[in-house]
Amino acid sequence: MWPRKHDPLVVESNSPIAMAVWISVSLPFVIDNTLENDWGAVLTYSFRLIMFIVLFLVSIGFWVKDPQHKGVWQKFLKALKQEAKESTNLIKAVNQPSGKKELLNILYRVAWLDDALNEKERQYIQMFADSWEIDPSHLFAEPPPEKGIDKFNKIREEVIVYLALQPSKEQVMSLSDVVQALINIDEEITKEEELIGAEISGMLINYASQEKTALYGVIIHPTNQKEQENLLALVPEAKEEYICGNPAFIVATFQTATYAEAFSENYREQGFFTIVQTYNTR
């Protein structure tokens, strides 16, 4: 996100209200732990506080070129008005979207990411399902069957299927807002939700934006013939390339480095030598 902090599409994909709430939540923890001399906790919450402040500045367009040279307060008020307008029209923007079932599958899998579906998440999905005239009751009965990294990969697959329908850029950016709102709805963002939220947002922004960003490829270096055979059995579509004269295989590419690292770790646990390579697509 940082390299594209000046991109209006990135600005629109972040909520200033949500970031302001997280700042107000994190600050008391920093103060409280400072008073108790718990420096480990102070460091943890200070890092989160700084992160949310940066995201807040991104969300109000702090780094977007502004001929009028508006101050932070003016930019915040402008972003606030824009978000209020977008929130009012959020369901309208995706009222009759391309790929209703695909969209619902994405929301379903994101909501169940922590293997639990709370009432706020259920009502949120129900709201869109009603608007799209789809019965979502089967989605509330049980979580998806995938476990571990497969849960994340399945969500990515659903997003890819949806984007293959070639929806409008406006609809795609509306979906980014909808997904982020779903992640924030229970006021407790897990590391898993943060991970997939950033990856989905990156995929959608990359689709809607003319300015393409770097991709992060997961590359595996087999150390012997047997290991190479095992890898190709797991990932038949892996693309072979030579790095420093040695054979290697690109098993996947992702929008965010953190997601690529998490995916890479899955292969490391299986004994493969794995690295993450940055590919500049500009």
C-alpha positions as CSV (number, residue, x, y, z in Angstrom):
1,M,0.0,0.0,0.0
2,W,2.8,2.4,0.9
3,P,4.2,2.8,-2.7
4,R,0.7,3.7,-3.8
5,K,-0.3,6.0,-1.0
6,H,-0.8,8.8,-3.5
7,D,-3.2,6.8,-5.7
8,P,-6.9,8.0,-5.3
9,L,-8.1,4.4,-5.6
10,V,-6.0,3.4,-2.6
11,V,-7.3,6.4,-0.7
12,E,-10.9,5.4,-1.5
13,S,-10.3,1.8,-0.3
14,N,-9.6,2.9,3.2
15,S,-12.0,4.3,5.8
16,P,-11.0,7.4,7.8
17,I,-13.7,6.6,10.3
18,A,-12.4,3.1,10.9
19,M,-8.9,4.3,11.2
20,A,-9.9,7.1,13.6
21,V,-11.7,4.5,15.8
22,W,-8.6,2.2,15.9
23,I,-6.4,5.2,16.8
24,S,-8.8,6.0,19.7
25,V,-8.7,2.4,20.8
26,S,-4.9,2.0,20.6
27,L,-3.9,5.2,22.3
28,P,-5.3,4.4,25.8
29,F,-3.4,1.1,25.8
30,V,-0.2,2.9,25.0
31,I,-0.8,5.3,27.9
32,D,-1.9,2.6,30.3
33,N,1.0,0.3,29.7
34,T,3.4,3.2,29.8
35,L,2.2,4.0,33.3
36,E,2.6,0.3,34.3
37,N,6.1,0.2,32.8
38,D,5.1,-2.7,30.6
39,W,7.5,-1.7,27.8
40,G,6.9,-4.8,25.7
41,A,3.2,-4.0,25.5
42,V,4.0,-0.3,24.9
43,L,6.1,-1.3,21.9
44,T,3.4,-3.5,20.5
45,Y,0.6,-1.0,20.8
46,S,2.8,1.9,19.7
47,F,3.6,0.1,16.5
48,R,-0.2,-0.5,15.9
49,L,-0.9,3.2,16.8
50,I,1.7,4.4,14.2
51,M,0.3,2.0,11.6
52,F,-3.3,3.3,12.1
53,I,-2.1,6.9,12.0
54,V,-0.4,6.2,8.7
55,L,-3.5,4.5,7.3
56,F,-5.6,7.4,8.6
57,L,-3.4,9.8,6.6
58,V,-3.7,7.6,3.6
59,S,-7.5,7.4,3.9
60,I,-7.8,11.2,3.9
61,G,-5.5,11.6,0.9
62,F,-2.7,13.2,2.7
63,W,-0.2,12.2,0.0
64,V,-2.5,12.8,-3.0
65,K,-1.5,15.9,-5.1
66,D,-3.7,18.8,-4.1
67,P,-3.6,22.0,-6.1
68,Q,-5.6,23.7,-3.4
69,H,-3.1,22.7,-0.7
70,K,-5.8,21.8,1.8
71,G,-4.8,21.1,5.4
72,V,-5.2,17.8,7.3
73,W,-8.5,18.9,8.9
74,Q,-10.0,20.0,5.6
75,K,-8.9,16.7,4.0
76,F,-10.4,14.8,6.8
77,L,-13.8,16.6,6.5
78,K,-13.8,16.0,2.7
79,A,-13.0,12.3,3.3
80,L,-15.7,12.1,5.9
81,K,-18.3,13.6,3.5
82,Q,-17.2,11.2,0.8
83,E,-17.5,8.2,3.0
84,A,-20.9,9.2,4.2
85,K,-22.0,9.4,0.6
86,E,-20.4,6.1,-0.2
87,S,-22.0,4.4,2.8
88,T,-25.4,5.6,1.8
89,N,-25.0,4.2,-1.7
90,L,-23.0,1.1,-0.8
91,I,-25.8,-1.4,-1.4
92,K,-27.0,0.6,-4.4
93,A,-23.6,0.4,-6.0
94,V,-23.8,-3.4,-5.9
95,N,-27.5,-3.6,-6.1
96,Q,-27.6,-5.8,-9.2
97,P,-23.9,-6.7,-9.7
98,S,-22.3,-9.1,-12.1
99,G,-21.7,-12.4,-10.4
100,K,-24.0,-12.2,-7.4
101,K,-23.3,-15.7,-6.3
102,E,-19.5,-15.2,-6.7
103,L,-19.8,-12.0,-4.5
104,L,-21.8,-13.8,-1.9
105,N,-19.2,-16.7,-1.8
106,I,-16.5,-14.2,-1.2
107,L,-18.4,-12.6,1.7
108,Y,-19.2,-16.0,3.1
109,R,-15.6,-17.2,3.1
110,V,-14.3,-13.9,4.6
111,A,-16.9,-14.0,7.4
112,W,-16.0,-17.7,8.3
113,L,-12.3,-17.1,8.2
114,D,-12.0,-17.4,11.9
115,D,-14.3,-20.5,11.9
116,A,-17.0,-18.5,13.6
117,L,-19.9,-16.4,12.3
118,N,-21.3,-13.8,14.7
119,E,-24.6,-12.1,14.4
120,K,-23.3,-8.9,13.0
121,E,-21.6,-10.8,10.1
122,R,-24.7,-12.9,9.5
123,Q,-26.9,-9.8,9.3
124,Y,-24.4,-8.0,7.0
125,I,-24.4,-10.9,4.5
126,Q,-28.2,-11.3,4.8
127,M,-28.6,-7.6,3.9
128,F,-26.8,-8.1,0.6
129,A,-28.4,-11.5,-0.1
130,D,-31.8,-9.9,0.3
131,S,-30.9,-7.1,-2.1
132,W,-29.7,-9.7,-4.6
133,E,-32.7,-12.0,-4.0
134,I,-30.6,-15.0,-3.0
135,D,-31.3,-17.3,0.0
136,P,-28.1,-17.5,2.0
137,S,-29.3,-19.8,4.7
138,H,-27.0,-22.7,3.5
139,L,-24.0,-20.4,4.0
140,F,-24.8,-19.8,7.7
141,A,-25.1,-23.5,8.5
142,E,-21.4,-24.4,8.6
143,P,-18.0,-23.0,7.7
144,P,-16.2,-23.9,4.4
145,P,-14.4,-27.2,4.5
146,E,-10.9,-25.8,3.7
147,K,-8.4,-25.5,6.5
148,G,-5.1,-23.7,7.0
149,I,-3.6,-21.9,4.0
150,D,-6.3,-23.5,1.8
151,K,-8.9,-21.2,3.3
152,F,-7.0,-18.1,2.1
153,N,-6.3,-19.6,-1.3
154,K,-9.9,-20.4,-1.8
155,I,-10.9,-16.8,-1.1
156,R,-8.4,-15.6,-3.7
157,E,-9.7,-18.1,-6.2
158,E,-13.3,-16.8,-5.6
159,V,-12.0,-13.2,-6.2
160,I,-10.2,-14.3,-9.4
161,V,-13.4,-16.0,-10.7
162,Y,-15.4,-12.8,-9.9
163,L,-12.9,-10.6,-11.7
164,A,-13.0,-13.0,-14.7
165,L,-16.6,-11.8,-15.2
166,Q,-15.1,-8.4,-16.0
167,P,-17.2,-6.3,-13.6
168,S,-17.0,-2.5,-13.8
169,K,-14.2,-0.7,-12.0
170,E,-16.8,1.1,-9.8
171,Q,-18.4,-2.2,-8.8
172,V,-15.0,-3.7,-8.0
173,M,-14.1,-0.8,-5.7
174,S,-17.5,-1.0,-4.0
175,L,-16.7,-4.7,-3.3
176,S,-13.4,-3.6,-1.7
177,D,-15.3,-1.3,0.6
178,V,-17.9,-4.1,1.4
179,V,-15.2,-6.7,2.3
180,Q,-13.3,-4.2,4.5
181,A,-16.5,-3.3,6.3
182,L,-17.2,-7.0,6.9
183,I,-13.8,-7.5,8.3
184,N,-14.2,-4.5,10.6
185,I,-17.8,-5.3,11.6
186,D,-17.0,-7.2,14.8
187,E,-14.5,-4.6,15.9
188,E,-11.8,-7.2,16.3
189,I,-9.4,-7.7,13.3
190,T,-7.4,-11.0,13.5
191,K,-4.0,-11.4,11.8
192,E,-5.7,-13.8,9.3
193,E,-8.4,-11.2,8.4
194,E,-5.7,-8.5,8.1
195,L,-3.7,-10.7,5.8
196,I,-6.5,-11.7,3.4
197,G,-8.1,-8.2,3.6
198,A,-4.9,-6.6,2.3
199,E,-4.5,-9.3,-0.4
200,I,-8.1,-8.9,-1.6
201,S,-7.8,-5.1,-1.6
202,G,-4.6,-5.3,-3.6
203,M,-6.2,-7.6,-6.2
204,L,-9.3,-5.4,-6.6
205,I,-7.3,-2.1,-6.7
206,N,-4.9,-3.7,-9.2
207,Y,-7.8,-4.6,-11.4
208,A,-9.4,-1.1,-11.2
209,S,-6.3,1.0,-11.4
210,Q,-4.2,1.8,-14.5
211,E,-1.1,1.9,-12.3
212,K,0.1,-1.6,-11.8
213,T,2.1,-2.6,-8.8
214,A,4.8,-5.1,-8.1
215,L,3.8,-8.8,-7.7
216,Y,5.4,-11.2,-5.2
217,G,6.3,-14.6,-6.5
218,V,6.8,-17.7,-4.4
219,I,9.8,-19.6,-5.8
220,I,10.9,-23.1,-4.8
221,H,14.4,-24.4,-5.4
222,P,14.3,-28.3,-5.5
223,T,17.5,-29.7,-4.0
224,N,17.3,-33.0,-5.9
225,Q,15.3,-34.8,-8.6
226,K,13.0,-36.5,-6.1
227,E,12.1,-33.2,-4.5
228,Q,11.4,-31.7,-7.9
229,E,9.0,-34.6,-8.7
230,N,7.3,-34.2,-5.3
231,L,6.8,-30.5,-6.0
232,L,5.4,-31.0,-9.5
233,A,3.0,-33.6,-8.1
234,L,1.8,-30.9,-5.6
235,V,1.8,-28.0,-8.1
236,P,1.6,-29.3,-11.7
237,E,1.2,-25.8,-13.1
238,A,4.4,-24.5,-11.5
239,K,6.5,-22.6,-14.0
240,E,10.2,-23.5,-14.4
241,E,12.9,-20.8,-14.6
242,Y,16.6,-20.8,-14.0
243,I,18.1,-18.6,-11.2
244,C,21.9,-18.4,-11.1
245,G,22.0,-21.5,-13.4
246,N,19.9,-23.6,-11.1
247,P,16.3,-24.8,-11.8
248,A,13.6,-23.2,-9.8
249,F,9.8,-23.1,-10.0
250,I,7.4,-20.2,-9.6
251,V,4.4,-21.8,-7.8
252,A,2.3,-18.6,-7.4
253,T,2.2,-14.8,-7.4
254,F,0.4,-12.5,-5.0
255,Q,-0.4,-8.8,-4.5
256,T,1.2,-8.5,-1.1
257,A,4.5,-9.5,0.4
258,T,2.9,-10.7,3.7
259,Y,0.5,-13.0,1.9
260,A,3.4,-14.4,-0.3
261,E,5.5,-15.0,2.9
262,A,2.6,-16.8,4.6
263,F,2.0,-19.0,1.5
264,S,5.8,-19.6,1.2
265,E,5.9,-20.8,4.9
266,N,3.4,-23.5,4.0
267,Y,5.9,-25.0,1.6
268,R,8.9,-24.5,4.0
269,E,7.0,-26.6,6.5
270,Q,6.9,-29.4,3.9
271,G,10.7,-29.3,3.6
272,F,11.1,-27.2,0.4
273,F,13.6,-24.4,0.1
274,T,11.4,-21.4,-0.7
275,I,12.0,-17.6,-1.3
276,V,9.7,-14.7,-2.2
277,Q,10.8,-12.8,-5.3
278,T,9.5,-9.3,-6.2
279,Y,8.4,-8.7,-9.8
280,N,8.0,-5.1,-11.0
281,T,5.0,-5.1,-13.4
282,R,5.3,-1.4,-14.4
